[in-house]
Amino acid sequence: MKLLVDFFPIVLFFAAYKLGDIYIATLAAMVGSVLQVAYIWLRTRKVETMHLVSLLGLTIAFVLLQSVFLARHLSPSASPINED
């Protein structure tokens, strides 16, 4: 059971990546990691450091991916309106 809980965010990541793209997959892994930490906390009243580190890493990765996405799609060169 512990192995299933430990691999839950990874399984969600690959399933979401297969169905969508990297942004959706990272978000799915983040949500899975939050659910994982909440489940472990409710069950044992303590959380392993590795789970918190992976949640922090996924959060940072998601923020960086969103920054790249927004910079790419909101830059003036990507705008359909041409201001000459």
C-alpha positions as CSV (number, residue, x, y, z in Angstrom):
1,M,0.0,0.0,0.0
2,K,2.8,2.4,0.8
3,L,4.4,1.8,-2.6
4,L,1.1,2.6,-4.3
5,V,0.9,5.9,-2.3
6,D,4.5,6.7,-3.1
7,F,4.1,6.3,-6.8
8,F,0.6,8.0,-7.1
9,P,1.9,11.4,-8.3
10,I,4.2,9.7,-10.8
11,V,1.4,7.6,-12.3
12,L,-0.8,10.7,-12.5
13,F,2.0,12.6,-14.3
14,F,2.5,10.0,-17.0
15,A,-1.2,9.4,-17.5
16,A,-1.9,13.1,-17.9
17,Y,1.1,13.5,-20.2
18,K,-0.2,10.7,-22.4
19,L,-3.6,12.4,-22.5
20,G,-2.5,16.0,-22.6
21,D,0.8,18.0,-22.5
22,I,3.5,18.8,-20.0
23,Y,1.6,21.6,-18.4
24,I,-1.4,19.4,-17.6
25,A,0.9,16.6,-16.5
26,T,2.8,18.8,-14.1
27,L,-0.4,20.1,-12.6
28,A,-1.7,16.6,-12.2
29,A,1.4,15.5,-10.4
30,M,1.2,18.5,-8.2
31,V,-2.4,17.7,-7.3
32,G,-1.5,14.1,-6.8
33,S,1.4,15.1,-4.5
34,V,-0.9,17.3,-2.4
35,L,-3.4,14.4,-2.1
36,Q,-0.5,12.1,-1.2
37,V,0.7,14.4,1.6
38,A,-2.8,14.9,2.9
39,Y,-3.5,11.2,2.9
40,I,-0.3,10.4,4.8
41,W,-0.9,13.2,7.3
42,L,-4.4,12.0,8.0
43,R,-3.3,8.4,8.4
44,T,-0.1,8.8,10.4
45,R,-0.1,12.5,11.7
46,K,3.4,12.9,10.2
47,V,4.8,13.5,6.8
48,E,8.0,12.2,5.3
49,T,10.5,14.8,4.2
50,M,10.8,13.2,0.8
51,H,7.1,13.9,0.1
52,L,7.4,17.5,1.1
53,V,10.6,17.9,-1.1
54,S,8.8,16.4,-4.1
55,L,5.8,18.7,-3.5
56,L,8.0,21.7,-3.3
57,G,9.9,20.6,-6.5
58,L,6.7,20.1,-8.4
59,T,5.4,23.5,-7.3
60,I,8.6,25.2,-8.5
61,A,8.5,23.3,-11.8
62,F,4.9,24.3,-12.3
63,V,5.6,27.9,-11.6
64,L,8.6,27.9,-14.0
65,L,6.6,26.2,-16.8
66,Q,3.7,28.7,-16.4
67,S,6.2,31.5,-16.6
68,V,7.6,30.2,-19.8
69,F,4.1,29.6,-21.2
70,L,3.0,33.1,-20.4
71,A,6.1,34.7,-21.7
72,R,5.8,32.8,-24.9
73,H,2.1,33.5,-25.4
74,L,1.9,37.0,-24.1
75,S,5.0,38.5,-25.7
76,P,4.5,41.3,-28.2
77,S,6.0,39.3,-31.1
78,A,3.3,36.6,-30.6
79,S,0.5,39.1,-30.7
80,P,-1.8,38.8,-33.8
81,I,-2.2,42.6,-33.7
82,N,0.7,44.3,-35.6
83,E,1.4,47.8,-34.4
84,D,3.3,49.5,-37.3
